[in-house]
Amino acid sequence: MGRKEEVKAKITEMFNLPQDVVLNLPRLVLIGNLDLLIENHRGIIYYSPELIKVRIYHGLILIEGSELLIEELDKDTIVINGVLNDFSFKLD
């Protein structure tokens, strides 16, 4: 994290502001292992029924599973359905 991000993080903490908005962090909502909602994304990098790569501010989110389907996609939100086996972050 650079100096600018460190300052933003401290200000966010001091004033109790929502981190996802101020620091451009993704917000993930997982419902069991069947649905995943991702907010504050930067687009889809790769898509197949077994793997989806989603760009975020400081890297990627990798979603692995079977029968993965992008149910909804707009500039702020992605909804993924299917059998989710794993997801991880690859940060820059």
Biopython code that builds the backbone (N, CA, C, O; Angstrom):
import numpy as np
from Bio.PDB.StructureBuilder import StructureBuilder

atoms = [
    (1, "MET", "N", (0.848, -1.173, 0.000)),
    (1, "MET", "CA", (0.000, 0.000, 0.000)),
    (1, "MET", "C", (0.893, 1.235, 0.000)),
    (1, "MET", "O", (1.821, 1.336, 0.803)),
    (2, "GLY", "N", (0.615, 2.166, -0.893)),
    (2, "GLY", "CA", (1.400, 3.383, -0.992)),
    (2, "GLY", "C", (1.058, 4.387, 0.093)),
    (2, "GLY", "O", (0.125, 4.187, 0.870)),
    (3, "ARG", "N", (1.811, 5.452, 0.138)),
    (3, "ARG", "CA", (1.631, 6.490, 1.164)),
    (3, "ARG", "C", (0.226, 7.099, 1.102)),
    (3, "ARG", "O", (-0.407, 7.323, 2.134)),
    (4, "LYS", "N", (-0.252, 7.361, -0.112)),
    (4, "LYS", "CA", (-1.573, 7.957, -0.279)),
    (4, "LYS", "C", (-2.663, 7.038, 0.280)),
    (4, "LYS", "O", (-3.584, 7.503, 0.951)),
    (5, "GLU", "N", (-2.558, 5.726, 0.002)),
    (5, "GLU", "CA", (-3.539, 4.769, 0.501)),
    (5, "GLU", "C", (-3.478, 4.650, 2.020)),
    (5, "GLU", "O", (-4.507, 4.476, 2.673)),
    (6, "GLU", "N", (-2.264, 4.744, 2.588)),
    (6, "GLU", "CA", (-2.108, 4.690, 4.042)),
    (6, "GLU", "C", (-2.810, 5.871, 4.711)),
    (6, "GLU", "O", (-3.460, 5.708, 5.744)),
    (7, "VAL", "N", (-2.677, 7.048, 4.126)),
    (7, "VAL", "CA", (-3.339, 8.239, 4.674)),
    (7, "VAL", "C", (-4.855, 8.083, 4.583)),
    (7, "VAL", "O", (-5.575, 8.391, 5.533)),
    (8, "LYS", "N", (-5.333, 7.605, 3.440)),
    (8, "LYS", "CA", (-6.770, 7.382, 3.285)),
    (8, "LYS", "C", (-7.283, 6.382, 4.318)),
    (8, "LYS", "O", (-8.354, 6.572, 4.893)),
    (9, "ALA", "N", (-6.517, 5.320, 4.551)),
    (9, "ALA", "CA", (-6.929, 4.298, 5.520)),
    (9, "ALA", "C", (-7.019, 4.882, 6.927)),
    (9, "ALA", "O", (-7.947, 4.563, 7.670)),
    (10, "LYS", "N", (-6.066, 5.732, 7.300)),
    (10, "LYS", "CA", (-6.091, 6.346, 8.631)),
    (10, "LYS", "C", (-7.270, 7.302, 8.787)),
    (10, "LYS", "O", (-7.931, 7.317, 9.825)),
    (11, "ILE", "N", (-7.529, 8.095, 7.758)),
    (11, "ILE", "CA", (-8.661, 9.020, 7.795)),
    (11, "ILE", "C", (-9.978, 8.241, 7.865)),
    (11, "ILE", "O", (-10.887, 8.609, 8.608)),
    (12, "THR", "N", (-10.066, 7.177, 7.095)),
    (12, "THR", "CA", (-11.261, 6.335, 7.100)),
    (12, "THR", "C", (-11.514, 5.782, 8.492)),
    (12, "THR", "O", (-12.650, 5.773, 8.967)),
    (13, "GLU", "N", (-10.460, 5.325, 9.141)),
    (13, "GLU", "CA", (-10.584, 4.770, 10.489)),
    (13, "GLU", "C", (-10.963, 5.847, 11.500)),
    (13, "GLU", "O", (-11.832, 5.625, 12.343)),
    (14, "MET", "N", (-10.313, 7.022, 11.423)),
    (14, "MET", "CA", (-10.583, 8.102, 12.375)),
    (14, "MET", "C", (-12.032, 8.577, 12.326)),
    (14, "MET", "O", (-12.646, 8.827, 13.363)),
    (15, "PHE", "N", (-12.577, 8.701, 11.110)),
    (15, "PHE", "CA", (-13.926, 9.238, 10.949)),
    (15, "PHE", "C", (-14.982, 8.143, 10.769)),
    (15, "PHE", "O", (-16.148, 8.430, 10.496)),
    (16, "ASN", "N", (-14.557, 6.882, 10.925)),
    (16, "ASN", "CA", (-15.480, 5.751, 10.826)),
    (16, "ASN", "C", (-16.260, 5.760, 9.510)),
    (16, "ASN", "O", (-17.478, 5.581, 9.502)),
    (17, "LEU", "N", (-15.551, 5.969, 8.402)),
    (17, "LEU", "CA", (-16.152, 5.985, 7.072)),
    (17, "LEU", "C", (-16.138, 4.574, 6.488)),
    (17, "LEU", "O", (-15.311, 3.755, 6.889)),
    (18, "PRO", "N", (-17.035, 4.275, 5.550)),
    (18, "PRO", "CA", (-17.040, 2.934, 4.944)),
    (18, "PRO", "C", (-15.791, 2.698, 4.101)),
    (18, "PRO", "O", (-15.543, 3.426, 3.139)),
    (19, "GLN", "N", (-15.007, 1.688, 4.456)),
    (19, "GLN", "CA", (-13.740, 1.427, 3.780)),
    (19, "GLN", "C", (-13.915, 1.064, 2.315)),
    (19, "GLN", "O", (-13.109, 1.471, 1.479)),
    (20, "ASP", "N", (-14.957, 0.302, 1.990)),
    (20, "ASP", "CA", (-15.121, -0.121, 0.606)),
    (20, "ASP", "C", (-15.292, 1.063, -0.331)),
    (20, "ASP", "O", (-14.834, 1.011, -1.472)),
    (21, "VAL", "N", (-15.938, 2.123, 0.121)),
    (21, "VAL", "CA", (-16.165, 3.296, -0.722)),
    (21, "VAL", "C", (-14.908, 4.162, -0.804)),
    (21, "VAL", "O", (-14.481, 4.530, -1.898)),
    (22, "VAL", "N", (-14.323, 4.487, 0.329)),
    (22, "VAL", "CA", (-13.190, 5.410, 0.374)),
    (22, "VAL", "C", (-11.923, 4.793, -0.213)),
    (22, "VAL", "O", (-11.167, 5.478, -0.901)),
    (23, "LEU", "N", (-11.685, 3.515, 0.049)),
    (23, "LEU", "CA", (-10.436, 2.877, -0.375)),
    (23, "LEU", "C", (-10.587, 2.051, -1.654)),
    (23, "LEU", "O", (-9.666, 1.322, -2.021)),
    (24, "ASN", "N", (-11.728, 2.150, -2.339)),
    (24, "ASN", "CA", (-11.992, 1.396, -3.565)),
    (24, "ASN", "C", (-11.873, -0.109, -3.359)),
    (24, "ASN", "O", (-11.385, -0.818, -4.239)),
    (25, "LEU", "N", (-12.312, -0.600, -2.205)),
    (25, "LEU", "CA", (-12.258, -2.025, -1.914)),
    (25, "LEU", "C", (-13.508, -2.717, -2.437)),
    (25, "LEU", "O", (-14.589, -2.129, -2.442)),
    (26, "PRO", "N", (-13.365, -3.962, -2.877)),
    (26, "PRO", "CA", (-14.549, -4.695, -3.323)),
    (26, "PRO", "C", (-15.387, -5.118, -2.121)),
    (26, "PRO", "O", (-14.868, -5.314, -1.022)),
    (27, "ARG", "N", (-16.677, -5.253, -2.348)),
    (27, "ARG", "CA", (-17.587, -5.771, -1.327)),
    (27, "ARG", "C", (-18.135, -7.078, -1.876)),
    (27, "ARG", "O", (-18.714, -7.107, -2.962)),
    (28, "LEU", "N", (-17.949, -8.168, -1.120)),
    (28, "LEU", "CA", (-18.396, -9.484, -1.555)),
    (28, "LEU", "C", (-19.482, -9.992, -0.625)),
    (28, "LEU", "O", (-19.369, -9.896, 0.597)),
    (29, "VAL", "N", (-20.543, -10.538, -1.224)),
    (29, "VAL", "CA", (-21.608, -11.171, -0.454)),
    (29, "VAL", "C", (-21.727, -12.591, -0.989)),
    (29, "VAL", "O", (-22.048, -12.798, -2.160)),
    (30, "LEU", "N", (-21.467, -13.569, -0.123)),
    (30, "LEU", "CA", (-21.500, -14.972, -0.499)),
    (30, "LEU", "C", (-22.718, -15.617, 0.145)),
    (30, "LEU", "O", (-22.923, -15.507, 1.353)),
    (31, "ILE", "N", (-23.524, -16.290, -0.669)),
    (31, "ILE", "CA", (-24.693, -16.996, -0.168)),
    (31, "ILE", "C", (-24.430, -18.480, -0.356)),
    (31, "ILE", "O", (-24.518, -19.010, -1.463)),
    (32, "GLY", "N", (-24.105, -19.140, 0.750)),
    (32, "GLY", "CA", (-23.722, -20.552, 0.683)),
    (32, "GLY", "C", (-22.556, -20.708, -0.258)),
    (32, "GLY", "O", (-21.613, -19.917, -0.225)),
    (33, "ASN", "N", (-22.613, -21.724, -1.099)),
    (33, "ASN", "CA", (-21.596, -21.861, -2.140)),
    (33, "ASN", "C", (-22.251, -21.788, -3.525)),
    (33, "ASN", "O", (-21.750, -22.349, -4.499)),
    (34, "LEU", "N", (-23.402, -21.069, -3.584)),
    (34, "LEU", "CA", (-24.163, -21.018, -4.830)),
    (34, "LEU", "C", (-24.225, -19.646, -5.490)),
    (34, "LEU", "O", (-24.396, -19.566, -6.706)),
    (35, "ASP", "N", (-24.093, -18.579, -4.737)),
    (35, "ASP", "CA", (-24.194, -17.229, -5.290)),
    (35, "ASP", "C", (-23.111, -16.335, -4.701)),
    (35, "ASP", "O", (-22.793, -16.422, -3.515)),
    (36, "LEU", "N", (-22.553, -15.480, -5.543)),
    (36, "LEU", "CA", (-21.560, -14.508, -5.102)),
    (36, "LEU", "C", (-21.873, -13.170, -5.755)),
    (36, "LEU", "O", (-21.982, -13.075, -6.977)),
    (37, "LEU", "N", (-22.014, -12.144, -4.936)),
    (37, "LEU", "CA", (-22.231, -10.777, -5.422)),
    (37, "LEU", "C", (-20.942, -10.007, -5.165)),
    (37, "LEU", "O", (-20.426, -10.014, -4.048)),
    (38, "ILE", "N", (-20.424, -9.349, -6.185)),
    (38, "ILE", "CA", (-19.214, -8.528, -6.054)),
    (38, "ILE", "C", (-19.571, -7.113, -6.455)),
    (38, "ILE", "O", (-20.048, -6.873, -7.564)),
    (39, "GLU", "N", (-19.339, -6.171, -5.543)),
    (39, "GLU", "CA", (-19.548, -4.754, -5.831)),
    (39, "GLU", "C", (-18.192, -4.063, -5.909)),
    (39, "GLU", "O", (-17.217, -4.524, -5.315)),
    (40, "ASN", "N", (-18.136, -2.969, -6.635)),
    (40, "ASN", "CA", (-16.934, -2.150, -6.785)),
    (40, "ASN", "C", (-15.827, -2.903, -7.534)),
    (40, "ASN", "O", (-14.671, -2.917, -7.109)),
    (41, "HIS", "N", (-16.201, -3.522, -8.646)),
    (41, "HIS", "CA", (-15.239, -4.237, -9.475)),
    (41, "HIS", "C", (-14.758, -3.338, -10.620)),
    (41, "HIS", "O", (-15.267, -2.235, -10.818)),
    (42, "ARG", "N", (-13.783, -3.829, -11.355)),
    (42, "ARG", "CA", (-13.238, -3.082, -12.491)),
    (42, "ARG", "C", (-13.353, -3.847, -13.804)),
    (42, "ARG", "O", (-12.712, -3.480, -14.788)),
    (43, "GLY", "N", (-14.165, -4.911, -13.833)),
    (43, "GLY", "CA", (-14.389, -5.650, -15.063)),
    (43, "GLY", "C", (-13.974, -7.104, -14.972)),
    (43, "GLY", "O", (-13.301, -7.520, -14.029)),
    (44, "ILE", "N", (-14.390, -7.867, -15.972)),
    (44, "ILE", "CA", (-14.072, -9.289, -16.037)),
    (44, "ILE", "C", (-12.857, -9.477, -16.946)),
    (44, "ILE", "O", (-12.814, -8.950, -18.057)),
    (45, "ILE", "N", (-11.880, -10.228, -16.462)),
    (45, "ILE", "CA", (-10.653, -10.498, -17.205)),
    (45, "ILE", "C", (-10.762, -11.826, -17.958)),
    (45, "ILE", "O", (-10.308, -11.938, -19.097)),
    (46, "TYR", "N", (-11.365, -12.832, -17.317)),
    (46, "TYR", "CA", (-11.481, -14.163, -17.911)),
    (46, "TYR", "C", (-12.783, -14.788, -17.435)),
    (46, "TYR", "O", (-13.196, -14.594, -16.292)),
    (47, "TYR", "N", (-13.430, -15.548, -18.334)),
    (47, "TYR", "CA", (-14.692, -16.185, -17.975)),
    (47, "TYR", "C", (-14.811, -17.551, -18.621)),
    (47, "TYR", "O", (-14.713, -17.676, -19.841)),
    (48, "SER", "N", (-15.021, -18.576, -17.807)),
    (48, "SER", "CA", (-15.345, -19.922, -18.276)),
    (48, "SER", "C", (-16.263, -20.539, -17.219)),
    (48, "SER", "O", (-16.393, -19.978, -16.131)),
    (49, "PRO", "N", (-16.902, -21.673, -17.505)),
    (49, "PRO", "CA", (-17.780, -22.303, -16.502)),
    (49, "PRO", "C", (-17.039, -22.805, -15.260)),
    (49, "PRO", "O", (-17.674, -23.130, -14.257)),
    (50, "GLU", "N", (-15.704, -22.874, -15.314)),
    (50, "GLU", "CA", (-14.920, -23.353, -14.172)),
    (50, "GLU", "C", (-14.114, -22.260, -13.470)),
    (50, "GLU", "O", (-13.691, -22.450, -12.330)),
    (51, "LEU", "N", (-13.893, -21.113, -14.133)),
    (51, "LEU", "CA", (-13.040, -20.057, -13.566)),
    (51, "LEU", "C", (-13.488, -18.689, -14.072)),
    (51, "LEU", "O", (-13.728, -18.494, -15.263)),
    (52, "ILE", "N", (-13.593, -17.751, -13.138)),
    (52, "ILE", "CA", (-13.881, -16.364, -13.494)),
    (52, "ILE", "C", (-12.837, -15.490, -12.793)),
    (52, "ILE", "O", (-12.601, -15.627, -11.592)),
    (53, "LYS", "N", (-12.217, -14.592, -13.562)),
    (53, "LYS", "CA", (-11.249, -13.638, -13.004)),
    (53, "LYS", "C", (-11.860, -12.250, -13.107)),
    (53, "LYS", "O", (-12.231, -11.801, -14.191)),
    (54, "VAL", "N", (-11.960, -11.570, -11.961)),
    (54, "VAL", "CA", (-12.560, -10.245, -11.891)),
    (54, "VAL", "C", (-11.503, -9.254, -11.435)),
    (54, "VAL", "O", (-10.853, -9.462, -10.411)),
    (55, "ARG", "N", (-11.330, -8.177, -12.191)),
    (55, "ARG", "CA", (-10.371, -7.125, -11.830)),
    (55, "ARG", "C", (-10.942, -6.292, -10.695)),
    (55, "ARG", "O", (-12.112, -5.910, -10.717)),
    (56, "ILE", "N", (-10.102, -6.014, -9.702)),
    (56, "ILE", "CA", (-10.440, -5.085, -8.623)),
    (56, "ILE", "C", (-9.350, -4.024, -8.569)),
    (56, "ILE", "O", (-8.375, -4.101, -9.317)),
    (57, "TYR", "N", (-9.501, -3.040, -7.700)),
    (57, "TYR", "CA", (-8.604, -1.884, -7.673)),
    (57, "TYR", "C", (-7.130, -2.270, -7.543)),
    (57, "TYR", "O", (-6.289, -1.708, -8.244)),
    (58, "HIS", "N", (-6.802, -3.208, -6.667)),
    (58, "HIS", "CA", (-5.401, -3.581, -6.450)),
    (58, "HIS", "C", (-5.104, -5.017, -6.858)),
    (58, "HIS", "O", (-4.232, -5.643, -6.255)),
    (59, "GLY", "N", (-5.799, -5.572, -7.866)),
    (59, "GLY", "CA", (-5.494, -6.931, -8.282)),
    (59, "GLY", "C", (-6.673, -7.649, -8.908)),
    (59, "GLY", "O", (-7.430, -7.075, -9.691)),
    (60, "LEU", "N", (-6.818, -8.936, -8.542)),
    (60, "LEU", "CA", (-7.852, -9.790, -9.106)),
    (60, "LEU", "C", (-8.548, -10.592, -8.013)),
    (60, "LEU", "O", (-7.975, -10.852, -6.955)),
    (61, "ILE", "N", (-9.790, -10.980, -8.286)),
    (61, "ILE", "CA", (-10.477, -12.000, -7.510)),
    (61, "ILE", "C", (-10.635, -13.195, -8.451)),
    (61, "ILE", "O", (-11.141, -13.049, -9.563)),
    (62, "LEU", "N", (-10.206, -14.365, -8.008)),
    (62, "LEU", "CA", (-10.333, -15.595, -8.782)),
    (62, "LEU", "C", (-11.448, -16.431, -8.164)),
    (62, "LEU", "O", (-11.406, -16.744, -6.975)),
    (63, "ILE", "N", (-12.443, -16.792, -8.967)),
    (63, "ILE", "CA", (-13.562, -17.602, -8.509)),
    (63, "ILE", "C", (-13.490, -18.928, -9.252)),
    (63, "ILE", "O", (-13.517, -18.959, -10.483)),
    (64, "GLU", "N", (-13.398, -20.027, -8.501)),
    (64, "GLU", "CA", (-13.317, -21.352, -9.100)),
    (64, "GLU", "C", (-14.549, -22.158, -8.710)),
    (64, "GLU", "O", (-15.062, -22.025, -7.598)),
    (65, "GLY", "N", (-15.018, -22.991, -9.627)),
    (65, "GLY", "CA", (-16.176, -23.820, -9.348)),
    (65, "GLY", "C", (-16.604, -24.583, -10.575)),
    (65, "GLY", "O", (-15.803, -24.855, -11.469)),
    (66, "SER", "N", (-17.883, -24.929, -10.611)),
    (66, "SER", "CA", (-18.437, -25.612, -11.776)),
    (66, "SER", "C", (-19.772, -24.980, -12.135)),
    (66, "SER", "O", (-20.498, -24.485, -11.273)),
    (67, "GLU", "N", (-20.075, -25.007, -13.410)),
    (67, "GLU", "CA", (-21.302, -24.417, -13.940)),
    (67, "GLU", "C", (-21.445, -22.937, -13.539)),
    (67, "GLU", "O", (-22.550, -22.464, -13.272)),
    (68, "LEU", "N", (-20.318, -22.218, -13.500)),
    (68, "LEU", "CA", (-20.350, -20.799, -13.134)),
    (68, "LEU", "C", (-21.014, -19.996, -14.246)),
    (68, "LEU", "O", (-20.747, -20.194, -15.431)),
    (69, "LEU", "N", (-21.868, -19.106, -13.835)),
    (69, "LEU", "CA", (-22.642, -18.301, -14.773)),
    (69, "LEU", "C", (-22.732, -16.879, -14.236)),
    (69, "LEU", "O", (-23.057, -16.672, -13.067)),
    (70, "ILE", "N", (-22.448, -15.908, -15.079)),
    (70, "ILE", "CA", (-22.624, -14.508, -14.690)),
    (70, "ILE", "C", (-24.086, -14.157, -14.931)),
    (70, "ILE", "O", (-24.525, -13.988, -16.068)),
    (71, "GLU", "N", (-24.824, -14.053, -13.835)),
    (71, "GLU", "CA", (-26.258, -13.774, -13.923)),
    (71, "GLU", "C", (-26.539, -12.305, -14.176)),
    (71, "GLU", "O", (-27.479, -11.955, -14.889)),
    (72, "GLU", "N", (-25.716, -11.447, -13.585)),
    (72, "GLU", "CA", (-25.920, -10.004, -13.723)),
    (72, "GLU", "C", (-24.564, -9.316, -13.798)),
    (72, "GLU", "O", (-23.627, -9.684, -13.090)),
    (73, "LEU", "N", (-24.475, -8.318, -14.661)),
    (73, "LEU", "CA", (-23.234, -7.566, -14.815)),
    (73, "LEU", "C", (-23.579, -6.128, -15.157)),
    (73, "LEU", "O", (-24.242, -5.865, -16.161)),
    (74, "ASP", "N", (-23.133, -5.199, -14.326)),
    (74, "ASP", "CA", (-23.216, -3.793, -14.677)),
    (74, "ASP", "C", (-21.935, -3.118, -14.217)),
    (74, "ASP", "O", (-21.013, -3.798, -13.766)),
    (75, "LYS", "N", (-21.858, -1.817, -14.320)),
    (75, "LYS", "CA", (-20.586, -1.141, -14.059)),
    (75, "LYS", "C", (-20.117, -1.257, -12.615)),
    (75, "LYS", "O", (-18.927, -1.081, -12.352)),
    (76, "ASP", "N", (-21.014, -1.549, -11.664)),
    (76, "ASP", "CA", (-20.634, -1.639, -10.261)),
    (76, "ASP", "C", (-20.775, -3.031, -9.660)),
    (76, "ASP", "O", (-20.130, -3.330, -8.655)),
    (77, "THR", "N", (-21.604, -3.891, -10.253)),
    (77, "THR", "CA", (-21.991, -5.140, -9.613)),
    (77, "THR", "C", (-21.885, -6.327, -10.561)),
    (77, "THR", "O", (-22.203, -6.225, -11.746)),
    (78, "ILE", "N", (-21.433, -7.451, -10.018)),
    (78, "ILE", "CA", (-21.444, -8.733, -10.720)),
    (78, "ILE", "C", (-22.132, -9.736, -9.802)),
    (78, "ILE", "O", (-21.839, -9.786, -8.607)),
    (79, "VAL", "N", (-23.044, -10.534, -10.352)),
    (79, "VAL", "CA", (-23.660, -11.633, -9.616)),
    (79, "VAL", "C", (-23.293, -12.921, -10.339)),
    (79, "VAL", "O", (-23.572, -13.084, -11.527)),
    (80, "ILE", "N", (-22.659, -13.838, -9.599)),
    (80, "ILE", "CA", (-22.202, -15.105, -10.162)),
    (80, "ILE", "C", (-22.973, -16.243, -9.488)),
    (80, "ILE", "O", (-23.074, -16.300, -8.263)),
    (81, "ASN", "N", (-23.517, -17.150, -10.312)),
    (81, "ASN", "CA", (-24.222, -18.333, -9.821)),
    (81, "ASN", "C", (-23.447, -19.567, -10.234)),
    (81, "ASN", "O", (-22.642, -19.519, -11.163)),
    (82, "GLY", "N", (-23.685, -20.660, -9.555)),
    (82, "GLY", "CA", (-23.067, -21.940, -9.864)),
    (82, "GLY", "C", (-22.599, -22.588, -8.582)),
    (82, "GLY", "O", (-22.962, -22.151, -7.490)),
    (83, "VAL", "N", (-21.803, -23.618, -8.707)),
    (83, "VAL", "CA", (-21.232, -24.274, -7.536)),
    (83, "VAL", "C", (-19.857, -23.665, -7.308)),
    (83, "VAL", "O", (-18.912, -23.949, -8.044)),
    (84, "LEU", "N", (-19.754, -22.834, -6.294)),
    (84, "LEU", "CA", (-18.503, -22.144, -5.992)),
    (84, "LEU", "C", (-17.650, -23.014, -5.070)),
    (84, "LEU", "O", (-18.067, -23.351, -3.962)),
    (85, "ASN", "N", (-16.460, -23.372, -5.533)),
    (85, "ASN", "CA", (-15.558, -24.200, -4.736)),
    (85, "ASN", "C", (-14.521, -23.380, -3.984)),
    (85, "ASN", "O", (-14.105, -23.750, -2.886)),
    (86, "ASP", "N", (-14.101, -22.259, -4.580)),
    (86, "ASP", "CA", (-13.026, -21.480, -3.981)),
    (86, "ASP", "C", (-13.013, -20.083, -4.592)),
    (86, "ASP", "O", (-13.359, -19.903, -5.759)),
    (87, "PHE", "N", (-12.615, -19.109, -3.800)),
    (87, "PHE", "CA", (-12.281, -17.811, -4.363)),
    (87, "PHE", "C", (-11.097, -17.263, -3.597)),
    (87, "PHE", "O", (-10.935, -17.519, -2.403)),
    (88, "SER", "N", (-10.267, -16.501, -4.306)),
    (88, "SER", "CA", (-9.046, -15.967, -3.688)),
    (88, "SER", "C", (-8.723, -14.614, -4.323)),
    (88, "SER", "O", (-9.274, -14.235, -5.356)),
    (89, "PHE", "N", (-7.815, -13.910, -3.668)),
    (89, "PHE", "CA", (-7.364, -12.610, -4.126)),
    (89, "PHE", "C", (-5.920, -12.720, -4.608)),
    (89, "PHE", "O", (-5.095, -13.376, -3.973)),
    (90, "LYS", "N", (-5.621, -12.077, -5.728)),
    (90, "LYS", "CA", (-4.245, -11.901, -6.198)),
    (90, "LYS", "C", (-4.029, -10.403, -6.228)),
    (90, "LYS", "O", (-4.550, -9.716, -7.106)),
    (91, "LEU", "N", (-3.269, -9.892, -5.279)),
    (91, "LEU", "CA", (-3.069, -8.457, -5.166)),
    (91, "LEU", "C", (-1.790, -8.032, -5.866)),
    (91, "LEU", "O", (-0.798, -8.762, -5.892)),
    (92, "ASP", "N", (-1.839, -6.805, -6.447)),
    (92, "ASP", "CA", (-0.670, -6.242, -7.149)),
    (92, "ASP", "C", (0.434, -5.908, -6.161)),
    (92, "ASP", "O", (1.494, -5.425, -6.560)),
]
sb = StructureBuilder()
sb.init_structure("model")
sb.init_model(0)
sb.init_chain("A")
sb.init_seg("    ")
for serial, (resi, resn, name, xyz) in enumerate(atoms, 1):
    if name == "N":
        sb.init_residue(resn, " ", resi, " ")
    sb.init_atom(name, np.array(xyz, "f"), 0.0, 1.0, " ", f" {name:<3s}", serial, name[0])
structure = sb.get_structure()
